[in-house]
Amino acid sequence: MLDYFFTEEQQMMVDTARELAAKKILPVRAEFDEHQTFPTEVFKAIADAELCGVYIGEEYGGLGGDTPIMNMCIVTEELSKTCGGIALAFAGTALGTLPIILSGSDEQKKRWLPRIAAGTMAAFAITESDAGSDAASMRTTAVKDGDDYILNGAKLFITNGGEADVYSVFAMTDKSKGARGASCFVLEKGMPGFSFGKKEDKMGIRASATRELVFQDCRVPAANMLGREGTGFMTAMKTFDNSRPGVGSQALGIAAGALELAIDYARTRKQFGRPISANQGLQWMLADMAMQVEAARALVYATARYIDGGAKRPTCYSAMAKCFASDTAMKVSVDALQVFGGVGYTKEYPIEKYVRDAKITQIYEGTNQIQRDEIARALIKEAAGK
């Protein structure tokens, strides 16, 4: 790995995450994947290691400093090298927290961020059955009633759903205005009218809870709205601009972990009296995989630093980081499985899990086709001088 000039504090984050992954994640990843066990105790260990606040400002109990997105990315990557599913308890909490960081008032930040920095889990809820990539088509409504809003509707495929205590939920406060009629609210587990529906049985990231949220006349105080009424879609888009490098870092971790497994196996597996790593064809595969991983890392890190540096509209580069890194995760994990040969296709070895975990990174937080739309629009707009 190249020297990316981490600060001393960032290197401590990496070292802490790596040690935690080895001690707490590696021993349980196969079992948790097999039985879809949510990593509650592992998340507590992440909190105890003071990693939950790496993207939250120091004034709210975190360690974010001037590099919150970079901090989030390097911790996500390190945890994902061992298990992309278990790492999502951390990464999904970061996604659910970003709307509060980006659009919350100081009072709201003081209310929720210290709790999250200390280990309270969060979730982000925008997707619905008819509103995936087309988030503006969501049907969940929030109707003003005195000092409250009444929410009705459902959210689908919510990471950390049912496990998190704090939820950033998007709903339509004025359907006639389309995307400009969406607002964002912070809900807490246990609110009357807020319940959980179907838990998804997934191909990969099986140690992560992906669940339906259901709102039936759920009364939410107006004080829980982030920003002004009608600014929810803007909050969501700003969140994705900041969170997509995090998905890129999850994908990067999966790719890097798969590469490490492939190299180790190639060095020890013997055929025709010598390690298979002696075969030039396989050496070239490893070389290509390593180049792809390092290129993805450079793009993810550069984008994270670009955002931390105050970029006003990082949409294009955030989309690039997410898209390139997740395509890399899929390519590298599949090639790594090929290095293992027939045993790689069995559950006796962990590499098949990396392939299953990699696939979702090309899909959630905007499919890679949507990312390419975002990139192209930005390129065309820039060329037009707008």
Buried (B, 14 or more C-beta within 10 A) or exposed (E): EEEEEBEEEBEEBBEBBBEBBEEBBBEBBBEBBEEBBBBEEBBBBBBEBBBBBBBBBEEBBBBBBEBBBBBBBBBBBBBBBBBBBBBBBBBBBBBBBBBBBBBBEEEBBEBBBBBBBBBBBBBBBBBBEEBBEEBEEBBBBBBEEEEBBBBBBBBBBBBBBBBBBBBBBBBBBBEEEEBBBBBBBBBBBEBEBBBBBEBBEBEBBBBBBBBBBBBEEBBBEBEBBBBEBBBBBBBBBBBBBBBBBBBBBBBBBBBBBBBBBBBEBBEEBEEEEEBBBBBEEBEEBBEEBBEBBBEBBBBBBBBBBBBBEEBEEBBBBBBBBBBBBBBBBBBBBBBBBBBBEEBBBEEEBBBBBBBBBBBBBBBBBBBBEBBBBBBEEBEEEEEEEE
